[in-house]
Amino acid sequence: MARDLPIFPLPIVLFPGTSQPLHIFEPRYRQLLTDCLEGDRRFGIAYVAGDAGVDPAPKPGDCGCVVVIETTQALPDGRSNVLTRGERRFVLEAWLATDRPYRVARVAEFDDKPEDAHEAAQLAADVRADFARVAEALTVLTDRDSESVELPADPQRLSFHVAAALELAPEVKLQFLQIRSTTARLRRLAALLRPLAADAERRAAVRHRAKGNGKGGAHSKIEPVS
C-alpha cells in the first residue's frame, strides 16, 4: 500500500511491534509531532548512520518502519518526550516537495508473504529456546537476578522482537527488516543464536567457577575468555 508519510531519519533500525522512546527537540520535528498528533499519529523512522554528516537523509529504496505515537510528554521549553511503537515496514519510493519543514516521502508498506505455519512454528520454538539460553547466561555474566523472558507467541512478532533485542550492527538489522519471509528471518536468527547461546553459556560457567573460587571453593583452572 502506497502512502505519503512524514519521515524522521534516525540512527535506529526499528521493527514492527517494538517500542521506541524519542526526545523531540529540533523545531522541524516539533512541527512533525504537532502535525502527526493532529492527524493519524503516524510517521516513519528510516535509518541513517550517526556519522553520516549534517542533515543526512535515507535514499529511495531504503527500508523503514511506520510508527504510531502512543504517549507524549510536553516539556516547558517546547521539547517533548514521545513513546512510539513500530507498525508496518515500508520502502521509501520518492521524496515529495511540500511546504513542511520536515521531509515527506511516498512510501510503499509491505508485510511478510504467506508461508507454512507449521514450519514457522518449529523455527520459532528453536529461536525462543536459544534466546532464553542467552538471556539466562547474561543474568550470570551481569550479576542480575534471573528473570523470565517473555516473548511473543506469534512467529513473525517473535522474529521482530528477537532481531530488535540482539546487539547487531545496523546493517545486519536492516537486512532482517527487509526480509519478507518469517521463516527466512527465523532461520537466520537461529543460525546467529546457536553459537551465541553456546558462547554465552561457556562464559557464564567460567564466571560461576571464578565466583565460587573467590568464596573459598576448590580452585580450578579458568579458561581464557576470548
SEKOLDREN-595553 format. One record per residue (C-alpha): residue number from 1; x, y, z; residue in one letter. Coordinates in steps of 0.5 Angstrom, whole numbers. Example, Ala and Ser with C-alpha at 12.3 -4.5 7.8 and 13.67 -1.06 7.14 Angstrom:
# SEKOLDREN-595553
<atom resi="1" east="25" north="-9" up="16" resn="A"/>
<atom resi="2" east="27" north="-2" up="14" resn="S"/>
# end
This chain:
# SEKOLDREN-595553
<atom resi="1" east="0" north="0" up="0" resn="M"/>
<atom resi="2" east="3" north="7" up="-2" resn="A"/>
<atom resi="3" east="2" north="13" up="2" resn="R"/>
<atom resi="4" east="5" north="20" up="4" resn="D"/>
<atom resi="5" east="9" north="20" up="10" resn="L"/>
<atom resi="6" east="13" north="24" up="15" resn="P"/>
<atom resi="7" east="20" north="22" up="16" resn="I"/>
<atom resi="8" east="24" north="22" up="22" resn="F"/>
<atom resi="9" east="31" north="20" up="20" resn="P"/>
<atom resi="10" east="35" north="17" up="26" resn="L"/>
<atom resi="11" east="41" north="12" up="27" resn="P"/>
<atom resi="12" east="36" north="7" up="29" resn="I"/>
<atom resi="13" east="33" north="1" up="26" resn="V"/>
<atom resi="14" east="26" north="0" up="29" resn="L"/>
<atom resi="15" east="22" north="-7" up="28" resn="F"/>
<atom resi="16" east="14" north="-8" up="28" resn="P"/>
<atom resi="17" east="12" north="-9" up="35" resn="G"/>
<atom resi="18" east="17" north="-6" up="39" resn="T"/>
<atom resi="19" east="17" north="1" up="42" resn="S"/>
<atom resi="20" east="22" north="7" up="42" resn="Q"/>
<atom resi="21" east="22" north="13" up="46" resn="P"/>
<atom resi="22" east="24" north="19" up="43" resn="L"/>
<atom resi="23" east="26" north="26" up="45" resn="H"/>
<atom resi="24" east="24" north="31" up="40" resn="I"/>
<atom resi="25" east="28" north="38" up="41" resn="F"/>
<atom resi="26" east="29" north="41" up="34" resn="E"/>
<atom resi="27" east="24" north="46" up="31" resn="P"/>
<atom resi="28" east="22" north="42" up="25" resn="R"/>
<atom resi="29" east="21" north="35" up="29" resn="Y"/>
<atom resi="30" east="17" north="39" up="34" resn="R"/>
<atom resi="31" east="13" north="41" up="28" resn="Q"/>
<atom resi="32" east="12" north="34" up="25" resn="L"/>
<atom resi="33" east="10" north="32" up="32" resn="L"/>
<atom resi="34" east="5" north="37" up="32" resn="T"/>
<atom resi="35" east="2" north="35" up="25" resn="D"/>
<atom resi="36" east="2" north="28" up="27" resn="C"/>
<atom resi="37" east="-2" north="29" up="33" resn="L"/>
<atom resi="38" east="-7" north="33" up="29" resn="E"/>
<atom resi="39" east="-7" north="27" up="24" resn="G"/>
<atom resi="40" east="-7" north="20" up="25" resn="D"/>
<atom resi="41" east="-1" north="20" up="30" resn="R"/>
<atom resi="42" east="4" north="16" up="25" resn="R"/>
<atom resi="43" east="10" north="18" up="22" resn="F"/>
<atom resi="44" east="16" north="14" up="19" resn="G"/>
<atom resi="45" east="23" north="12" up="22" resn="I"/>
<atom resi="46" east="28" north="11" up="17" resn="A"/>
<atom resi="47" east="36" north="9" up="19" resn="Y"/>
<atom resi="48" east="41" north="14" up="17" resn="V"/>
<atom resi="49" east="48" north="13" up="20" resn="A"/>
<atom resi="50" east="50" north="17" up="26" resn="G"/>
<atom resi="51" east="56" north="20" up="23" resn="D"/>
<atom resi="52" east="53" north="21" up="16" resn="A"/>
<atom resi="53" east="54" north="28" up="17" resn="G"/>
<atom resi="54" east="50" north="34" up="17" resn="V"/>
<atom resi="55" east="42" north="33" up="16" resn="D"/>
<atom resi="56" east="43" north="26" up="13" resn="P"/>
<atom resi="57" east="37" north="23" up="9" resn="A"/>
<atom resi="58" east="35" north="16" up="7" resn="P"/>
<atom resi="59" east="35" north="14" up="0" resn="K"/>
<atom resi="60" east="30" north="12" up="-5" resn="P"/>
<atom resi="61" east="30" north="4" up="-4" resn="G"/>
<atom resi="62" east="31" north="5" up="3" resn="D"/>
<atom resi="63" east="27" north="1" up="8" resn="C"/>
<atom resi="64" east="24" north="4" up="15" resn="G"/>
<atom resi="65" east="18" north="3" up="20" resn="C"/>
<atom resi="66" east="12" north="6" up="21" resn="V"/>
<atom resi="67" east="11" north="8" up="28" resn="V"/>
<atom resi="68" east="5" north="11" up="32" resn="V"/>
<atom resi="69" east="5" north="16" up="37" resn="I"/>
<atom resi="70" east="3" north="12" up="44" resn="E"/>
<atom resi="71" east="4" north="18" up="49" resn="T"/>
<atom resi="72" east="7" north="25" up="49" resn="T"/>
<atom resi="73" east="10" north="29" up="55" resn="Q"/>
<atom resi="74" east="11" north="36" up="53" resn="A"/>
<atom resi="75" east="16" north="40" up="57" resn="L"/>
<atom resi="76" east="16" north="47" up="59" resn="P"/>
<atom resi="77" east="21" north="49" up="54" resn="D"/>
<atom resi="78" east="18" north="46" up="48" resn="G"/>
<atom resi="79" east="21" north="40" up="48" resn="R"/>
<atom resi="80" east="17" north="33" up="48" resn="S"/>
<atom resi="81" east="19" north="26" up="50" resn="N"/>
<atom resi="82" east="15" north="21" up="46" resn="V"/>
<atom resi="83" east="14" north="14" up="46" resn="L"/>
<atom resi="84" east="13" north="11" up="39" resn="T"/>
<atom resi="85" east="11" north="3" up="37" resn="R"/>
<atom resi="86" east="13" north="0" up="30" resn="G"/>
<atom resi="87" east="7" north="-2" up="26" resn="E"/>
<atom resi="88" east="9" north="-4" up="19" resn="R"/>
<atom resi="89" east="15" north="-4" up="15" resn="R"/>
<atom resi="90" east="16" north="1" up="8" resn="F"/>
<atom resi="91" east="20" north="2" up="2" resn="V"/>
<atom resi="92" east="22" north="9" up="1" resn="L"/>
<atom resi="93" east="20" north="11" up="-6" resn="E"/>
<atom resi="94" east="21" north="18" up="-7" resn="A"/>
<atom resi="95" east="22" north="25" up="-3" resn="W"/>
<atom resi="96" east="16" north="30" up="-4" resn="L"/>
<atom resi="97" east="16" north="37" up="-5" resn="A"/>
<atom resi="98" east="12" north="40" up="1" resn="T"/>
<atom resi="99" east="11" north="47" up="5" resn="D"/>
<atom resi="100" east="13" north="43" up="11" resn="R"/>
<atom resi="101" east="20" north="44" up="15" resn="P"/>
<atom resi="102" east="21" north="36" up="15" resn="Y"/>
<atom resi="103" east="22" north="31" up="10" resn="R"/>
<atom resi="104" east="16" north="28" up="7" resn="V"/>
<atom resi="105" east="16" north="21" up="3" resn="A"/>
<atom resi="106" east="12" north="17" up="-2" resn="R"/>
<atom resi="107" east="13" north="10" up="1" resn="V"/>
<atom resi="108" east="10" north="3" up="0" resn="A"/>
<atom resi="109" east="8" north="-1" up="6" resn="E"/>
<atom resi="110" east="10" north="-9" up="6" resn="F"/>
<atom resi="111" east="9" north="-15" up="10" resn="D"/>
<atom resi="112" east="11" north="-22" up="10" resn="D"/>
<atom resi="113" east="9" north="-27" up="5" resn="K"/>
<atom resi="114" east="4" north="-32" up="7" resn="P"/>
<atom resi="115" east="8" north="-39" up="9" resn="E"/>
<atom resi="116" east="7" north="-45" up="12" resn="D"/>
<atom resi="117" east="5" north="-44" up="19" resn="A"/>
<atom resi="118" east="8" north="-51" up="22" resn="H"/>
<atom resi="119" east="15" north="-49" up="19" resn="E"/>
<atom resi="120" east="15" north="-42" up="22" resn="A"/>
<atom resi="121" east="12" north="-45" up="29" resn="A"/>
<atom resi="122" east="18" north="-50" up="29" resn="Q"/>
<atom resi="123" east="23" north="-45" up="28" resn="L"/>
<atom resi="124" east="20" north="-40" up="33" resn="A"/>
<atom resi="125" east="21" north="-45" up="38" resn="A"/>
<atom resi="126" east="28" north="-46" up="37" resn="D"/>
<atom resi="127" east="29" north="-39" up="37" resn="V"/>
<atom resi="128" east="25" north="-38" up="43" resn="R"/>
<atom resi="129" east="29" north="-43" up="47" resn="A"/>
<atom resi="130" east="36" north="-41" up="44" resn="D"/>
<atom resi="131" east="34" north="-33" up="46" resn="F"/>
<atom resi="132" east="32" north="-36" up="53" resn="A"/>
<atom resi="133" east="39" north="-39" up="54" resn="R"/>
<atom resi="134" east="43" north="-33" up="52" resn="V"/>
<atom resi="135" east="38" north="-29" up="57" resn="A"/>
<atom resi="136" east="40" north="-34" up="63" resn="E"/>
<atom resi="137" east="47" north="-34" up="61" resn="A"/>
<atom resi="138" east="47" north="-26" up="61" resn="L"/>
<atom resi="139" east="44" north="-26" up="68" resn="T"/>
<atom resi="140" east="50" north="-29" up="71" resn="V"/>
<atom resi="141" east="55" north="-25" up="67" resn="L"/>
<atom resi="142" east="52" north="-19" up="69" resn="T"/>
<atom resi="143" east="50" north="-21" up="76" resn="D"/>
<atom resi="144" east="43" north="-20" up="75" resn="R"/>
<atom resi="145" east="37" north="-23" up="78" resn="D"/>
<atom resi="146" east="34" north="-29" up="74" resn="S"/>
<atom resi="147" east="28" north="-26" up="70" resn="E"/>
<atom resi="148" east="23" north="-30" up="66" resn="S"/>
<atom resi="149" east="24" north="-28" up="58" resn="V"/>
<atom resi="150" east="17" north="-26" up="56" resn="E"/>
<atom resi="151" east="17" north="-27" up="48" resn="L"/>
<atom resi="152" east="11" north="-26" up="43" resn="P"/>
<atom resi="153" east="8" north="-33" up="41" resn="A"/>
<atom resi="154" east="7" north="-31" up="34" resn="D"/>
<atom resi="155" east="13" north="-33" up="30" resn="P"/>
<atom resi="156" east="13" north="-26" up="26" resn="Q"/>
<atom resi="157" east="13" north="-22" up="32" resn="R"/>
<atom resi="158" east="18" north="-26" up="35" resn="L"/>
<atom resi="159" east="23" north="-26" up="30" resn="S"/>
<atom resi="160" east="22" north="-18" up="30" resn="F"/>
<atom resi="161" east="23" north="-18" up="38" resn="H"/>
<atom resi="162" east="29" north="-22" up="38" resn="V"/>
<atom resi="163" east="32" north="-18" up="32" resn="A"/>
<atom resi="164" east="31" north="-12" up="36" resn="A"/>
<atom resi="165" east="34" north="-15" up="42" resn="A"/>
<atom resi="166" east="40" north="-17" up="40" resn="L"/>
<atom resi="167" east="46" north="-13" up="39" resn="E"/>
<atom resi="168" east="47" north="-13" up="32" resn="L"/>
<atom resi="169" east="51" north="-8" up="27" resn="A"/>
<atom resi="170" east="45" north="-3" up="24" resn="P"/>
<atom resi="171" east="47" north="-6" up="17" resn="E"/>
<atom resi="172" east="45" north="-13" up="20" resn="V"/>
<atom resi="173" east="39" north="-11" up="23" resn="K"/>
<atom resi="174" east="37" north="-7" up="16" resn="L"/>
<atom resi="175" east="38" north="-14" up="13" resn="Q"/>
<atom resi="176" east="33" north="-17" up="18" resn="F"/>
<atom resi="177" east="28" north="-11" up="17" resn="L"/>
<atom resi="178" east="28" north="-12" up="9" resn="Q"/>
<atom resi="179" east="27" north="-20" up="9" resn="I"/>
<atom resi="180" east="20" north="-21" up="7" resn="R"/>
<atom resi="181" east="19" north="-28" up="10" resn="S"/>
<atom resi="182" east="18" north="-30" up="17" resn="T"/>
<atom resi="183" east="21" north="-37" up="16" resn="T"/>
<atom resi="184" east="28" north="-34" up="13" resn="A"/>
<atom resi="185" east="28" north="-29" up="18" resn="R"/>
<atom resi="186" east="28" north="-34" up="24" resn="L"/>
<atom resi="187" east="33" north="-39" up="20" resn="R"/>
<atom resi="188" east="38" north="-33" up="20" resn="R"/>
<atom resi="189" east="36" north="-31" up="27" resn="L"/>
<atom resi="190" east="37" north="-39" up="29" resn="A"/>
<atom resi="191" east="44" north="-39" up="26" resn="A"/>
<atom resi="192" east="46" north="-33" up="30" resn="L"/>
<atom resi="193" east="43" north="-35" up="36" resn="L"/>
<atom resi="194" east="46" north="-42" up="37" resn="R"/>
<atom resi="195" east="53" north="-40" up="37" resn="P"/>
<atom resi="196" east="52" north="-34" up="41" resn="L"/>
<atom resi="197" east="48" north="-38" up="46" resn="A"/>
<atom resi="198" east="54" north="-43" up="47" resn="A"/>
<atom resi="199" east="59" north="-38" up="48" resn="D"/>
<atom resi="200" east="55" north="-34" up="53" resn="A"/>
<atom resi="201" east="54" north="-41" up="57" resn="E"/>
<atom resi="202" east="61" north="-42" up="57" resn="R"/>
<atom resi="203" east="63" north="-35" up="59" resn="R"/>
<atom resi="204" east="57" north="-36" up="65" resn="A"/>
<atom resi="205" east="60" north="-42" up="67" resn="A"/>
<atom resi="206" east="67" north="-39" up="67" resn="V"/>
<atom resi="207" east="65" north="-33" up="71" resn="R"/>
<atom resi="208" east="61" north="-38" up="76" resn="H"/>
<atom resi="209" east="67" north="-42" up="78" resn="R"/>
<atom resi="210" east="71" north="-36" up="79" resn="A"/>
<atom resi="211" east="66" north="-33" up="84" resn="K"/>
<atom resi="212" east="66" north="-40" up="87" resn="G"/>
<atom resi="213" east="74" north="-40" up="88" resn="N"/>
<atom resi="214" east="73" north="-33" up="91" resn="G"/>
<atom resi="215" east="69" north="-35" up="96" resn="K"/>
<atom resi="216" east="74" north="-41" up="98" resn="G"/>
<atom resi="217" east="71" north="-46" up="94" resn="G"/>
<atom resi="218" east="76" north="-51" up="91" resn="A"/>
<atom resi="219" east="81" north="-48" up="86" resn="H"/>
<atom resi="220" east="81" north="-50" up="79" resn="S"/>
<atom resi="221" east="84" north="-47" up="72" resn="K"/>
<atom resi="222" east="80" north="-42" up="69" resn="I"/>
<atom resi="223" east="80" north="-42" up="61" resn="E"/>
<atom resi="224" east="81" north="-35" up="58" resn="P"/>
<atom resi="225" east="75" north="-32" up="55" resn="V"/>
<atom resi="226" east="76" north="-29" up="48" resn="S"/>
# end
